[in-house]
């Protein structure tokens, strides 16, 4: 009776199947490349290991015993399972599996979303079985999630002072200083510095971004982390503030926003793809990062 299944047992069972499929020891010689006496010895060894007779051989010809019939069914099922395992394990070898978690900054331009979508399309055309999670968050929150290794990758405007991160620049967006109807600057074609300094500006909490702003007004009674909040303050007609030009364009087209000293007080913000340097990426994360860089023309 077999306990654990060893390689020798598999070899003997394969020989058994060869004999059955050839319908006898004599006919199996050419198929197995063994002499009839060798086949007979191996079959006897199998029966010893099993503890029962599997076939009748002699003048009456070759036939399976009832237990041999059951062994035949079990052996075929065993080798079918082994073949299924082989195909599945070989398939896994080249397949991307697991999870990719991407952080994405809020209110990005439509073209940016299209490029992210293109990266997803490229990735989905790979041999993969991966769950992709997209998380929209503020830059500070994305940096925190990257440090906690709860994100694999993040796209945003970052401080670039985190030594734990690797950064790859993807694109930039232009920010203008805006005002709205009801604000004194809305009808002033060329406000001077004194008029600007009298304005109550919206404060952005990210100091690394604020330091790039050409307008550094001293009066500041409004604060917002989100683009939508900044817009609400500006639309009140009581504040000026910076907005991405692509985001403000629809409001400007309706006459509800106007850039102040456009160009002179505008500046560009670089967006980067960031990842934690100590977080060892899996094959799926590597492939998705490559597809993102390719979609943004940064290969």
Backbone torsions as a table, in degrees:
resi	resn	phi	psi	omega
1	UNK	NA	130.2	-177.8
2	UNK	-74.9	137.1	170.6
3	UNK	-98.0	-105.1	173.5
4	UNK	-73.1	146.6	-179.2
5	UNK	-89.5	122.5	-178.8
6	UNK	-110.6	171.9	-179.9
7	UNK	-58.9	-38.7	-179.2
8	UNK	-63.0	-33.7	178.4
9	UNK	-67.1	-40.8	177.6
10	UNK	-63.6	-40.3	178.3
11	UNK	-62.6	-42.4	179.9
12	UNK	-67.6	-37.6	178.9
13	UNK	-68.7	-35.8	175.9
14	UNK	-65.1	-40.7	176.7
15	UNK	-62.2	-42.7	178.0
16	UNK	-57.5	-46.5	178.7
17	UNK	-63.0	-37.8	179.2
18	UNK	-63.8	-40.3	178.7
19	UNK	-65.9	-45.0	-179.2
20	UNK	-63.2	-44.4	-178.0
21	UNK	-69.2	-25.3	176.8
22	UNK	-89.3	-8.8	178.6
23	UNK	65.4	41.5	173.6
24	UNK	140.8	163.1	-176.8
25	UNK	-65.9	-46.7	-176.0
26	UNK	-60.9	-46.7	-178.7
27	UNK	-68.8	-24.4	-177.0
28	UNK	-79.6	-12.3	-176.2
29	UNK	-57.3	-49.7	-179.0
30	UNK	-67.4	-36.6	-178.2
31	UNK	-69.5	-39.4	-175.4
32	UNK	-94.8	-14.9	-178.5
33	UNK	70.8	29.9	-179.9
34	UNK	-127.6	155.5	176.0
35	UNK	-74.9	160.9	-178.7
36	UNK	-63.0	-37.6	179.8
37	UNK	-66.5	-37.2	179.1
38	UNK	-67.1	-41.2	177.7
39	UNK	-62.1	-41.6	-179.4
40	UNK	-62.7	-41.5	178.9
41	UNK	-64.2	-41.6	-179.4
42	UNK	-67.3	-38.8	178.2
43	UNK	-65.6	-38.8	177.7
44	UNK	-64.4	-38.3	178.1
45	UNK	-63.7	-40.7	177.4
46	UNK	-61.2	-45.2	-178.7
47	UNK	-64.0	-36.8	177.8
48	UNK	-63.9	-43.1	-179.2
49	UNK	-68.6	-34.4	179.7
50	UNK	-78.2	-35.7	-177.6
51	UNK	91.0	15.4	176.1
52	UNK	-156.0	160.6	-179.1
53	UNK	-81.3	135.6	-176.9
54	UNK	-107.1	-18.1	-178.4
55	UNK	-153.9	160.3	174.0
56	UNK	-105.4	132.7	176.6
57	UNK	-140.3	148.0	-177.0
58	UNK	147.2	-152.9	-177.6
59	UNK	-62.8	-28.7	-179.2
60	UNK	-78.2	-2.7	-179.6
61	UNK	91.9	-179.1	-176.9
62	UNK	-90.9	133.6	174.4
63	UNK	-155.3	154.2	178.9
64	UNK	-88.3	144.0	171.0
65	UNK	-76.4	165.9	176.5
66	UNK	-55.0	-39.8	177.8
67	UNK	-69.7	-32.9	176.6
68	UNK	-64.7	-36.8	176.3
69	UNK	-62.0	-42.0	178.5
70	UNK	-67.6	-38.1	177.9
71	UNK	-64.1	-38.3	179.4
72	UNK	-59.3	-45.3	179.9
73	UNK	-62.6	-45.4	-178.0
74	UNK	-66.4	-40.7	-178.5
75	UNK	-65.9	-41.9	178.5
76	UNK	-63.4	-41.3	178.2
77	UNK	-64.3	-39.2	179.5
78	UNK	-61.2	-48.2	-176.0
79	UNK	-74.4	-27.9	171.9
80	UNK	-64.0	-41.2	179.2
81	UNK	-66.2	-39.7	177.9
82	UNK	-62.9	-41.0	179.5
83	UNK	-67.2	-39.3	176.6
84	UNK	-62.1	-44.2	177.6
85	UNK	-60.2	-42.6	-179.0
86	UNK	-60.6	-45.4	179.8
87	UNK	-65.3	-41.9	-178.3
88	UNK	-68.1	-41.8	-179.3
89	UNK	-68.2	-36.5	176.2
90	UNK	-66.5	-36.1	178.9
91	UNK	-66.3	-37.7	-179.9
92	UNK	-66.9	-30.5	-176.3
93	UNK	-56.9	-39.1	-178.4
94	UNK	-102.1	2.3	-175.6
95	UNK	-97.2	140.3	174.5
96	UNK	-84.4	128.7	-179.9
97	UNK	-133.1	165.1	176.5
98	UNK	113.6	-141.1	-173.1
99	UNK	-144.5	144.2	173.1
100	UNK	-125.6	127.8	-179.0
101	UNK	-116.3	116.7	-176.9
102	UNK	-115.6	127.0	172.3
103	UNK	-92.2	139.4	-177.2
104	UNK	-133.9	129.4	-179.5
105	UNK	-62.8	154.6	-179.6
106	UNK	-72.5	158.2	168.4
107	UNK	50.8	41.7	176.9
108	UNK	-79.2	161.3	-178.0
109	UNK	-65.0	154.4	179.3
110	UNK	-57.4	-38.0	-179.6
111	UNK	-63.7	-31.9	178.1
112	UNK	-68.3	-44.7	177.7
113	UNK	-61.1	-37.4	178.6
114	UNK	-65.1	-37.6	178.6
115	UNK	-69.9	-39.2	175.3
116	UNK	-62.7	-42.2	177.4
117	UNK	-61.8	-37.8	178.3
118	UNK	-64.8	-39.6	177.2
119	UNK	-63.4	-40.5	178.1
120	UNK	-63.8	-42.4	178.7
121	UNK	-60.7	-46.5	179.3
122	UNK	-58.2	-43.6	-177.2
123	UNK	-66.8	-41.4	-178.5
124	UNK	-67.8	-18.0	176.8
125	UNK	-82.8	-5.9	173.7
126	UNK	-78.4	168.2	172.3
127	UNK	-79.6	97.7	-172.2
128	UNK	-147.3	157.7	171.8
129	UNK	-142.1	75.0	-169.0
130	UNK	-125.5	138.6	173.6
131	UNK	-92.2	122.9	178.7
132	UNK	-105.9	128.6	178.0
133	UNK	-116.7	126.0	175.9
134	UNK	-106.0	128.5	-178.1
135	UNK	-123.3	119.4	177.4
136	UNK	-91.3	125.8	-176.6
137	UNK	-155.3	165.3	174.8
138	UNK	-72.6	156.2	-177.4
139	UNK	-55.0	-43.7	-179.9
140	UNK	-61.4	-39.8	178.9
141	UNK	-68.0	-39.8	179.1
142	UNK	-65.1	-39.1	177.2
143	UNK	-62.6	-40.4	178.8
144	UNK	-63.5	-43.1	179.9
145	UNK	-67.6	-34.6	176.0
146	UNK	-66.4	-42.2	178.8
147	UNK	-62.8	-35.4	178.3
148	UNK	-82.3	-0.6	-178.1
149	UNK	56.8	36.5	174.0
150	UNK	-98.0	-3.6	169.5
151	UNK	-126.2	145.7	175.0
152	UNK	-90.0	-37.7	-178.1
153	UNK	-143.8	156.1	177.1
154	UNK	-149.3	140.5	177.5
155	UNK	-114.7	120.3	-179.3
156	UNK	-175.3	-176.4	175.6
157	UNK	-100.1	108.9	-171.2
158	UNK	-112.2	165.7	-179.2
159	UNK	-69.2	-26.1	-177.6
160	UNK	61.2	20.9	177.7
161	UNK	-108.0	-0.8	178.8
162	UNK	-78.1	109.6	-178.9
163	UNK	-67.7	-16.2	-179.5
164	UNK	-79.8	-8.6	-174.2
165	UNK	-108.8	150.8	165.2
166	UNK	-102.8	135.4	-178.2
167	UNK	-119.9	137.9	171.3
168	UNK	-129.8	119.9	-179.0
169	UNK	-69.0	134.2	-179.4
170	UNK	-107.4	-45.8	-176.7
171	UNK	-165.2	176.8	175.1
172	UNK	-135.6	155.6	175.2
173	UNK	-128.3	151.1	-178.5
174	UNK	-96.6	135.8	176.9
175	UNK	-113.4	133.9	175.5
176	UNK	-112.9	156.3	171.7
177	UNK	-86.9	127.5	-174.7
178	UNK	-121.6	155.1	168.5
179	UNK	-136.1	173.6	-175.2
180	UNK	-133.5	167.4	177.6
181	UNK	-52.3	139.0	-177.7
182	UNK	99.5	-19.1	177.6
183	UNK	-86.0	142.7	-178.1
184	UNK	-56.2	-29.7	-177.9
185	UNK	-81.2	-11.6	-174.1
186	UNK	-63.9	-31.5	-179.5
187	UNK	-104.7	7.1	-179.5
188	UNK	-99.5	112.5	-176.7
189	UNK	-66.7	-35.9	-176.7
190	UNK	-140.9	73.6	-178.9
191	UNK	-64.1	140.4	179.5
192	UNK	-84.2	176.4	-176.4
193	UNK	-62.5	-35.1	-179.9
194	UNK	-64.3	-41.5	178.7
195	UNK	-64.8	-38.9	178.7
196	UNK	-64.8	-45.1	-176.9
197	UNK	-65.8	-19.7	177.9
198	UNK	-80.8	-10.3	-176.6
199	UNK	-77.9	146.1	175.3
200	UNK	-92.6	111.5	-174.1
201	UNK	-95.8	161.0	175.0
202	UNK	-90.2	126.0	-178.8
203	UNK	-86.4	135.6	174.4
204	UNK	-101.7	132.2	-172.2
205	UNK	-72.3	-12.5	-177.5
206	UNK	-89.2	104.7	-173.5
207	UNK	-62.2	-32.9	-179.2
208	UNK	-67.1	-28.0	176.8
209	UNK	-81.1	-43.0	-177.6
210	UNK	-60.1	-34.9	-177.8
211	UNK	-64.6	-21.3	178.8
212	UNK	-86.6	-10.8	-175.8
213	UNK	-72.1	122.5	179.3
214	UNK	-62.0	-32.0	179.1
215	UNK	-94.2	116.1	-179.3
216	UNK	-118.4	64.5	-178.9
217	UNK	-62.2	147.5	-177.5
218	UNK	-86.9	-23.4	-179.6
219	UNK	-88.8	122.1	-177.0
220	UNK	-151.8	104.9	178.6
221	UNK	-118.3	11.0	-179.1
222	UNK	-129.0	143.7	-178.7
223	UNK	-145.9	135.4	178.2
224	UNK	-153.1	136.4	174.9
225	UNK	-83.4	-32.2	-174.4
226	UNK	-94.4	150.7	176.8
227	UNK	-60.9	-40.6	-178.4
228	UNK	-62.0	-39.5	178.7
229	UNK	-65.9	-41.6	177.2
230	UNK	-60.6	-43.5	178.9
231	UNK	-59.9	-43.4	-179.3
232	UNK	-60.6	-43.2	177.5
233	UNK	-60.7	-44.8	-177.6
234	UNK	-65.7	-43.2	-178.3
235	UNK	-64.3	-18.4	178.5
236	UNK	-67.2	-17.1	-177.9
237	UNK	80.7	7.2	-177.2
238	UNK	-111.7	-6.8	-175.4
239	UNK	-138.7	157.6	167.7
240	UNK	-115.3	154.1	-179.6
241	UNK	-168.5	165.8	-179.5
242	UNK	-91.0	137.8	176.0
243	UNK	-138.4	150.5	172.2
244	UNK	-62.0	135.5	-175.8
245	UNK	-62.9	-33.7	179.9
246	UNK	-66.9	-32.5	-179.4
247	UNK	-76.3	-37.5	-176.8
248	UNK	-80.6	-15.0	-170.9
249	UNK	-57.5	-43.9	-177.5
250	UNK	-64.4	-33.9	178.5
251	UNK	-75.1	-35.7	177.2
252	UNK	-66.8	-39.4	178.9
253	UNK	-63.1	-27.0	178.4
254	UNK	-87.9	-0.2	-179.5
255	UNK	79.4	17.2	-176.6
256	UNK	-100.1	-8.0	175.5
257	UNK	-138.7	153.9	175.8
258	UNK	-146.2	130.0	176.9
259	UNK	-70.8	144.2	-179.7
260	UNK	-101.8	121.6	-178.9
261	UNK	44.9	57.7	-176.2
262	UNK	-55.8	139.1	-178.2
263	UNK	91.4	-59.7	-179.6
264	UNK	-63.4	-41.0	-177.9
265	UNK	-103.9	11.6	178.8
266	UNK	-91.5	160.1	175.7
267	UNK	-154.7	161.6	-179.1
268	UNK	-102.9	143.0	178.0
269	UNK	-115.4	124.3	179.0
270	UNK	-85.2	133.2	175.2
271	UNK	-105.4	137.3	-176.7
272	UNK	-123.7	156.2	167.3
273	UNK	-95.1	119.2	-175.7
274	UNK	-117.6	147.0	173.2
275	UNK	-147.9	156.6	-179.0
276	UNK	-75.9	125.4	-175.8
277	UNK	-64.7	-31.6	-177.0
278	UNK	-85.2	-10.8	-179.2
279	UNK	-85.0	111.6	-177.8
280	UNK	-74.3	114.3	-176.6
281	UNK	-75.2	143.1	173.5
282	UNK	-80.8	178.8	-179.3
283	UNK	-61.1	-38.3	-179.1
284	UNK	-65.7	-43.5	179.6
285	UNK	-64.9	-40.5	178.1
286	UNK	-62.0	-44.5	-178.0
287	UNK	-65.8	-41.1	-178.7
288	UNK	-69.2	-37.9	176.4
289	UNK	-61.8	-42.8	178.2
290	UNK	-62.2	-39.3	179.6
291	UNK	-69.0	-36.5	175.8
292	UNK	-63.5	-48.4	-179.9
293	UNK	-61.7	-38.5	178.8
294	UNK	-66.7	-41.6	-179.3
295	UNK	-63.4	-31.5	179.3
296	UNK	-94.6	8.6	178.1
297	UNK	67.2	34.0	-176.9
298	UNK	-117.3	28.2	-178.6
299	UNK	-73.4	NA	NA
